[in-house]
Amino acid sequence: MPINQQEFRRVLGHFAAGVTVVTTRGEDGTPYGLTATAFTSVSLEPPLVLVCVDKRAESHPHFHAAQLFAVNFLAVDQEHLSRRFAATGGDKFSNLVMHRGTTGAPVLSDALGHLECRIVDVVEAGDHTIFIGQVEAADARDGEPLLYFRGAYRRIGG
Ligand SMILES: Cc1cc2nc3c(=O)[nH]c(=O)nc-3n(C[C@H](O)[C@H](O)[C@H](O)COP(=O)(O)O)c2cc1C
């Protein structure tokens, strides 16, 4: 018998995660994105990562259509961006320093790091879709990461 959802969420909250904003673009070039902690590296050769996106998310169909995404690692001073991208609706990208990456995905220029990916596999898994992407470009800068642990934003040592 599966564990009840409340207990599942409580225990999952004890796993400390880095916070990302995963972005893609619509067919007309409109940028879409959401806050996601369900991100992991998968393979070094070829370089693969995955992100799990809720099927109810507004941005979900655009990942399918665009076949590309970027993963932006948030820095400790970017909690406001995590909150902004964790809410559906509104212009999430207004007043953001961003640029179009080599794949065409929107990249948050001030993020701690980013990976630009071409989707090579899609796995339907319960109420989420796992998008597996091959990394085509990546960059990172010095700085401290934003963390999420037991329902709160944290910093290393804080
Ligand atoms: C810390 C945090 C982590 C999250 N991680 C994920 C995730 O990994 N996958 C996901 O689909 N949603 C995740 N969410 C929820 C989405 O960010 C949220 O549903 C968002 O509104 C979706 O945006 P959209 O509907 O505009 O696509 C997370 C939210 C927070 C606050």
The ligand as an ORCA input file, in Angstrom:
! r2SCAN-3c Opt
* xyz 0 1
  C      10.704     25.183     -3.678
  C       9.750     24.751     -4.774
  C      10.084     23.666     -5.568
  C       9.236     23.250     -6.611
  N       9.604     22.194     -7.393
  C       8.815     21.817     -8.432
  C       9.230     20.784     -9.309
  O      10.297     20.204     -9.173
  N       8.411     20.462    -10.353
  C       7.202     21.098    -10.550
  O       6.499     20.756    -11.514
  N       6.788     22.082     -9.731
  C       7.563     22.479     -8.692
  N       7.179     23.493     -7.883
  C       5.874     24.129     -8.117
  C       5.877     25.072     -9.334
  O       6.918     26.012     -9.251
  C       4.519     25.794     -9.414
  O       3.498     24.833     -9.594
  C       4.439     26.837    -10.517
  O       3.303     27.625    -10.282
  C       4.281     26.290    -11.904
  O       4.255     27.405    -12.778
  P       3.379     27.408    -14.115
  O       2.010     26.914    -13.747
  O       3.375     28.836    -14.576
  O       4.050     26.504    -15.088
  C       8.008     23.936     -6.842
  C       7.676     25.032     -6.022
  C       8.533     25.445     -5.016
  C       8.181     26.637     -4.167
*
